Amino acid sequence: GQLIRPFTKVTRIAFGLPMGGDLEYADEVTLARALEGRRELE
């Protein structure tokens, strides 16, 4: 794998999009809610 630059924040979307789902098929509201509730990975 590749190393991530120091101080780079890595997050995971909260909900609303299935794993492996295509963003083309997500409506604006679902995508906005998924990004608003994202969680930082440690």
N, C-alpha and C positions, 0 to 999 in steps of 0.2 A: 504494500500500500504506500501511498504518498504521505509525507509528513505535512501537517498543517502548520502554517506560520504561527509563531507565538502571538498570543492575544487575539486570535481569531475566535469569534463566538460561533459555536455550532449548536443549532437548535433542531428540534423535531416539531413538525406541525401537530396541533392538538387533536383534531378530529375532523371528520367530514369527508376525507379523501381516503380511499382504500389503498393499501400498500401496492405499489406498482401501478396505481391508477394514472391515467393521462390527464394532465392539467387542461388540455383542450376541451374536455367534457365537463369540467367543473364550472358551475355558475358563479357569478361574482360574489354573492352572499356567502355561499359555502366556502369559497376560497378565502374571503376576508375573515370569517370566523375561525378557520383553521390557522391562519397566520396570527391572529390576535391572541390565541390561546397557546401559542407554541411554547415549548419547554426547552430549557438549556440542557445540553448533554454534558456529562462530566467525564 
